[in-house]
Amino acid sequence: MEEQKKTNEKTNWNIRPYLAVGLTSFLVIAASIAFFFLVYRYHGVTQLMDKMSVILQPITIGLVLAYLVTPIVNFEERYLLPFVQGKVKNQRKGKRLVRGLSVAGALLFVAVIIGVLLQMVIPELYRSINGMIDTLPKQVNSFMDWLNAYVSSDSNISGYLETALTKGTEVFENWAKTEFLPQTKNILAGLTSGVIIAVKLFFNVVVGIIISIYVLMSKEEFIGQSKKVVYAVFSGKRANTIIRTVHKSNEIFGGFISGKILDSLIIGVLCFICLYLMKMPYTVLVSVIVGVTNVIPFFGPYLGAVPSAILIMLASPVKGLYFIIFILVLQQVDGNIIGPKILGDSTGLSSFWVVFAILTFGGVLGIPGMIIGVPVFAVFFYIVKRILWYILKKKQLPRDTRSYINASKLDLETNTLVCEPKKESEIGLKKEKKEKEKKE
């Protein structure tokens, strides 16, 4: 009997805990090696990432375009589907037909918008450059005449200017001989590579449009496949959390991007109307610049206002000053009235975190980072907030921030926050204020 018990204990020996420990140890060692390789071979990893980003550029363009066009496709489907379903017997074919018409209509709408903007900007830019070429010599000559008249009245200033011009001419000649002329080959090579990059970008955009059509035509299938993978890999509770987080992220991204585009369109139209009434030069070009740069939160309006103000000042310094005042007023209206009405609290971020996100992502990714930095950081902020709420709920602590402002410690026996006692000086000041108010 004893021998039989020993054999049963051997056969019932559970190997799962040992497998879990071994697997955990392996993952920790593998993660440590991967982290060391990432730090030690940082430049190689960045080069690989840059190469992969170039290879995947058509797919990235297609996915971004599909995401931006999806609201337009849904809007068109909402109105086309009831109309087509009443005339087509096969409901499946009817839905496919409506989807195809909606995708084609959405892409055509985007193409028309881009074409109209280019039609507005390019001729205006051409006229602006021609105008600058015609007027700039006259402005330079008038400035030189004024300078000569001013200098002729003071011999000391004329001597200083003559010396400065002589030295400046020598520096320019040396720079042209030693640096500019030897670099002409590199400049020509850069122009050639720029043309090649432009051709590749055009090809990637065409491929991206084709990819976006495939994605839009089968978007429900892609969503279903993604959810299937999530529910297969994770437990039900964690899968629900992931799906909920993705839905919230889509809500943040969609609300912010669509709202910001609408806000920028309104600002561009308002800028055009006001500049036209004020008879400003380069009205169309400046309005497009202000509207496009307004997509960048916080810093965008000022980035667009600087080159626009320079353009207007070259034509008329007084009108340039009026334009700066107008832009300041317009941005106050946008920041306090138009923007909050359209965007609302779509990101849930304070002004500090908005500036932090723009500076951080802008420093890493440039202009695209400044555009997507706020919604990306808002998603990260939402995830961190949900995790903190879950931990605080387990510890049975309050979730609102105000409860922690005056908290000095946590009472371990009652598990409640203890607030700091108010200082006697503060209490005395408050009493004095109340007494003064009563006397008044």
C-alpha positions in Angstrom: 0.0 0.0 0.0 2.8 2.4 0.9 4.6 1.7 -2.4 1.3 2.4 -4.3 0.9 5.8 -2.5 4.4 6.8 -3.5 3.8 5.9 -7.1 0.5 7.9 -7.1 2.3 10.9 -5.6 4.9 10.7 -8.4 2.2 10.4 -11.1 0.2 13.3 -9.6 3.3 15.6 -9.6 2.3 18.9 -11.2 4.8 20.4 -13.6 2.9 23.6 -14.3 4.5 25.8 -11.6 7.9 24.9 -12.7 7.0 25.6 -16.4 5.7 29.0 -15.3 8.9 29.8 -13.4 11.0 28.7 -16.3 9.0 30.6 -18.9 9.1 33.8 -16.7 12.9 33.5 -16.3 13.3 33.0 -20.0 11.2 36.1 -20.8 13.1 38.2 -18.3 16.5 37.1 -19.7 15.2 37.7 -23.3 13.9 41.1 -22.4 17.2 42.0 -20.8 19.2 41.0 -23.8 16.8 42.9 -26.1 17.1 46.0 -24.0 20.9 45.7 -23.9 21.0 45.3 -27.7 18.6 48.3 -28.1 20.9 50.5 -26.0 24.2 49.2 -27.4 23.1 49.2 -31.1 20.9 52.3 -30.8 21.9 53.8 -34.2 21.5 50.4 -36.0 18.0 50.1 -34.5 17.0 53.7 -35.5 18.3 53.0 -39.1 16.3 49.9 -39.2 13.2 51.8 -38.0 13.8 54.5 -40.6 14.1 51.9 -43.3 10.9 50.1 -42.2 9.1 53.5 -42.1 10.1 54.1 -45.7 9.0 50.6 -46.8 5.7 50.9 -45.0 5.0 54.4 -46.1 2.3 53.4 -48.7 0.5 51.4 -46.0 0.8 54.2 -43.5 -0.6 56.7 -46.0 -3.5 54.3 -46.9 -4.4 53.6 -43.2 -4.3 57.4 -42.3 -6.4 58.3 -45.4 -8.9 55.5 -44.6 -9.2 56.7 -41.0 -9.8 60.3 -42.0 -12.3 59.5 -44.8 -14.3 57.0 -42.7 -16.7 59.7 -41.2 -17.5 60.9 -44.7 -18.1 57.3 -45.9 -20.4 56.6 -42.9 -22.3 59.9 -43.6 -22.9 59.0 -47.3 -23.9 55.4 -46.4 -26.5 56.6 -43.9 -28.4 58.4 -46.7 -27.6 56.2 -49.7 -28.5 52.8 -48.1 -32.3 53.4 -47.6 -32.5 54.7 -51.2 -30.7 51.7 -52.7 -32.2 48.9 -50.5 -35.7 49.7 -51.9 -34.6 49.2 -55.5 -32.2 46.2 -55.2 -33.5 42.7 -54.3 -30.1 41.3 -53.1 -29.4 43.1 -49.9 -25.8 42.0 -49.8 -25.1 43.4 -53.3 -26.9 46.5 -52.4 -24.7 47.1 -49.4 -21.6 46.5 -51.4 -22.8 48.9 -54.1 -23.5 51.6 -51.5 -20.1 51.1 -49.9 -18.4 51.4 -53.2 -20.3 54.6 -54.1 -19.6 56.0 -50.6 -15.9 55.3 -50.8 -15.7 56.8 -54.3 -17.7 59.9 -53.3 -15.5 60.4 -50.2 -12.2 60.2 -52.1 -13.7 62.4 -54.8 -14.7 65.0 -52.1 -11.1 65.0 -50.7 -9.6 65.3 -54.1 -11.9 68.3 -54.9 -11.0 70.0 -51.7 -7.2 69.5 -52.3 -7.7 70.7 -55.9 -9.6 73.8 -54.9 -6.9 74.7 -52.3 -4.1 74.2 -54.8 -6.0 76.2 -57.4 -6.4 79.0 -54.8 -2.8 78.9 -53.5 -0.6 78.3 -56.5 -1.8 81.2 -58.7 -1.8 83.5 -55.7 1.7 82.3 -54.7 2.9 82.9 -58.3 1.4 86.4 -58.3 2.8 87.2 -54.9 6.3 86.2 -55.9 6.1 88.2 -59.1 4.8 91.2 -57.1 7.7 90.8 -54.6 10.2 90.6 -57.5 8.7 93.8 -59.0 8.4 95.8 -55.8 11.4 94.6 -53.9 14.1 96.5 -56.0 12.0 99.7 -55.6 11.7 99.3 -51.9 15.5 98.6 -51.6 16.3 101.7 -53.7 14.1 103.9 -51.6 15.7 102.5 -48.4 19.1 103.1 -49.8 18.2 106.7 -50.8 16.9 107.4 -47.3 20.1 105.8 -45.9 22.4 107.9 -48.1 20.5 111.1 -47.1 20.8 110.2 -43.5 24.5 109.2 -43.7 25.6 112.3 -45.7 24.6 114.4 -42.8 27.1 112.6 -40.4 30.6 111.8 -41.6 31.3 109.4 -38.7 28.4 107.1 -39.6 29.5 107.2 -43.3 33.0 106.0 -42.3 31.6 103.2 -40.2 29.3 102.1 -42.9 32.0 102.2 -45.5 34.3 100.0 -43.4 31.4 97.6 -42.6 30.6 97.3 -46.4 34.2 96.6 -47.3 34.5 93.9 -44.7 31.2 92.4 -45.6 32.2 92.3 -49.3 35.5 90.5 -48.4 33.7 87.9 -46.2 31.1 87.3 -49.0 33.8 86.8 -51.6 35.8 84.4 -49.4 32.6 82.4 -48.7 31.7 82.2 -52.4 35.2 81.0 -53.3 35.8 78.6 -50.4 32.3 77.2 -49.6 29.7 78.0 -52.1 31.4 77.0 -55.4 32.8 73.7 -54.1 29.3 72.8 -52.8 27.6 73.3 -56.1 27.9 69.6 -57.0 26.3 68.7 -53.7 23.5 71.2 -54.4 22.8 69.7 -57.8 22.9 66.2 -56.3 20.5 67.3 -53.6 18.1 68.7 -56.3 18.3 65.4 -58.2 17.6 63.4 -55.0 14.8 65.7 -54.2 13.1 65.0 -57.6 13.5 61.3 -57.0 12.0 61.6 -53.5 9.1 63.5 -54.9 8.5 60.9 -57.6 8.6 58.1 -54.9 6.2 60.1 -52.7 3.8 60.4 -55.6 4.0 56.7 -56.2 3.5 55.9 -52.5 0.4 58.2 -52.4 -1.1 56.4 -55.4 -0.5 53.0 -53.7 -1.8 54.4 -50.4 -5.1 55.5 -52.1 -5.5 52.0 -53.4 -4.8 50.5 -50.0 -7.3 52.9 -48.4 -10.0 51.7 -50.8 -9.4 48.0 -49.8 -9.5 49.0 -46.1 -12.7 51.0 -46.5 -14.4 48.3 -48.5 -13.7 45.7 -45.8 -13.4 47.7 -42.6 -16.0 45.6 -40.7 -14.0 42.5 -41.5 -10.8 44.0 -40.3 -12.5 45.1 -37.1 -13.9 41.7 -36.5 -10.5 40.0 -37.1 -8.9 42.4 -34.6 -11.5 41.7 -31.9 -11.2 37.9 -32.6 -7.5 38.0 -31.9 -8.0 40.1 -28.7 -10.6 37.7 -27.3 -8.5 34.7 -28.3 -5.2 35.9 -26.7 -6.5 37.6 -23.5 -9.0 36.7 -20.8 -12.6 38.0 -21.1 -12.1 40.8 -18.6 -8.9 42.1 -20.0 -10.2 41.8 -23.6 -13.2 43.9 -22.6 -10.8 46.5 -21.1 -8.7 46.6 -24.3 -11.8 46.9 -26.6 -13.2 49.7 -24.4 -9.8 51.5 -24.4 -9.6 51.3 -28.2 -13.2 52.7 -28.5 -12.3 55.6 -26.3 -9.0 56.2 -28.2 -11.0 56.3 -31.5 -13.4 58.7 -29.9 -10.6 61.0 -28.7 -8.8 60.9 -32.1 -11.9 61.2 -34.2 -13.4 64.0 -32.2 -10.1 66.0 -32.0 -9.1 65.6 -35.7 -12.5 66.2 -37.2 -13.2 69.1 -34.8 -9.8 70.7 -35.5 -10.3 70.4 -39.2 -13.7 72.1 -39.0 -12.3 74.8 -36.6 -9.4 75.5 -39.0 -11.8 75.7 -42.0 -14.0 78.3 -40.1 -10.9 80.3 -39.1 -9.6 80.3 -42.7 -13.0 81.5 -44.1 -13.3 84.2 -41.4 -9.7 85.3 -42.1 -10.4 85.6 -45.8 -13.6 87.6 -45.3 -12.0 90.1 -42.8 -8.8 90.5 -44.9 -10.8 91.1 -48.0 -12.9 93.8 -46.2 -9.6 95.3 -44.9 -8.2 95.3 -48.4 -5.1 93.4 -47.4 -2.6 92.1 -50.0 -2.2 88.4 -50.6 -5.7 87.7 -49.1 -6.1 84.2 -50.4 -2.6 83.0 -49.7 -2.5 84.4 -46.1 -6.0 82.9 -45.3 -4.9 79.5 -46.5 -1.7 79.7 -44.5 -3.6 80.8 -41.3 -6.2 78.1 -41.8 -3.8 75.2 -42.5 -1.4 76.1 -39.6 -4.4 76.4 -37.2 -4.6 72.6 -37.3 -1.6 72.6 -34.9 -2.9 73.4 -31.4 -1.6 76.3 -29.4 1.4 77.2 -31.6 -0.1 76.8 -35.0 -1.8 80.2 -35.3 1.5 82.0 -34.5 3.5 79.8 -36.9 1.1 80.8 -39.7 0.9 84.5 -38.6 4.7 85.1 -38.8 5.3 84.4 -42.5 2.0 86.0 -43.4 2.9 89.2 -41.5 6.3 89.4 -43.2 4.6 89.0 -46.6 2.1 91.8 -45.9 4.8 94.1 -44.4 6.9 93.8 -47.6 3.9 95.3 -49.4 2.8 97.8 -46.7 4.3 98.0 -43.2 1.2 99.7 -41.8 -1.1 97.0 -43.0 1.3 94.4 -41.6 0.9 96.0 -38.2 -2.9 95.9 -38.6 -2.7 92.3 -39.6 -0.8 91.4 -36.5 -3.5 93.0 -34.3 -6.2 91.3 -36.3 -4.6 87.8 -35.9 -4.3 88.4 -32.1 -8.0 89.2 -32.0 -9.0 86.3 -34.2 -7.0 83.8 -32.2 -8.7 85.1 -29.0 -12.1 84.5 -30.6 -11.0 81.1 -31.7 -9.5 80.1 -28.4 -12.3 81.3 -26.2 -15.5 80.9 -28.4 -15.1 78.9 -31.6 -12.6 76.2 -30.4 -14.4 75.3 -27.2 -17.8 75.2 -28.9 -16.5 72.7 -31.6 -13.9 70.7 -29.7 -15.4 70.9 -26.2 -13.4 68.6 -23.8 -12.6 66.0 -26.4 -9.1 65.4 -25.1 -9.6 65.9 -21.3 -6.2 67.6 -21.0 -5.4 70.8 -19.2 -3.5 73.6 -21.0 -0.2 72.5 -19.4 -0.4 69.0 -20.7 -1.4 70.3 -24.2 1.7 72.4 -24.4 3.8 69.5 -23.0 2.4 67.1 -25.6 3.0 69.6 -28.5 6.6 70.3 -27.4 7.5 66.7 -26.8 6.0 65.1 -29.9 7.0 68.1 -32.0 10.6 67.7 -30.9 10.6 64.0 -31.8 8.5 64.0 -35.0 8.4 67.6 -36.1 5.2 69.1 -37.6 3.3 65.8 -37.8 4.2 65.3 -34.1 2.7 68.7 -33.2 -0.5 67.7 -35.0 -1.0 64.2 -33.5 0.8 64.9 -30.2 -2.3 66.1 -28.3 -4.6 63.2 -29.1 -1.9 60.6 -28.7 -1.0 62.0 -25.2 -4.7 62.2 -24.4 -5.1 58.5 -25.0 -2.0 57.8 -22.9 -3.4 60.1 -20.2 -6.8 58.3 -20.3 -5.1 54.8 -19.9 -3.0 56.0 -17.0 -6.1 57.5 -15.4 -8.0 54.3 -15.7 -5.2 52.3 -14.2 -5.0 54.7 -11.2 -8.7 54.5 -10.7 -8.6 50.8 -10.6 -5.8 50.8 -8.1 -7.5 53.4 -5.9 -10.8 51.4 -6.1 -9.0 48.3 -4.8 -7.5 50.3 -2.0 -10.9 51.9 -1.3 -9.6 55.4 -1.7 -11.3 58.4 -3.3 -10.7 59.0 -7.0 -11.2 62.8 -7.3 -8.1 64.9 -7.1 -9.6 67.5 -4.8 -9.6 65.0 -1.9 -5.8 64.8 -2.0 -5.0 68.6 -2.2 -5.0 69.2 1.5 -4.3 65.6 2.6 -1.3 65.2 4.9 -1.4 61.5 5.5 -3.4 58.3 5.2 -4.9 56.9 8.5 -4.0 53.2 8.3 -6.6 52.1 10.8 -9.6 53.8 9.2 -8.1 53.9 5.6 -9.1 57.6 5.2 -7.2 60.7 4.2 -6.3 63.1 7.0 -6.3 66.7 6.0 -3.8 69.3 7.2 -5.1 71.4 10.1 -5.4 75.1 9.0 -2.8 77.4 10.5 -3.9 79.9 13.1 -2.6 82.8 11.0 -4.8 81.7 8.1 -7.9 81.4 10.4 -7.1 84.9 11.9 -6.9 86.4 8.4 -10.2 84.9 7.4 -11.9 86.2 10.5 -10.5 89.7 9.9 -11.8 89.6 6.3 -15.3 88.5 7.4 -15.4 91.3 10.0 -14.4 93.9 7.4 -17.1 92.6 5.0 -19.7 92.8 7.8 -18.7 96.4 8.6 -18.9 97.4 4.9 
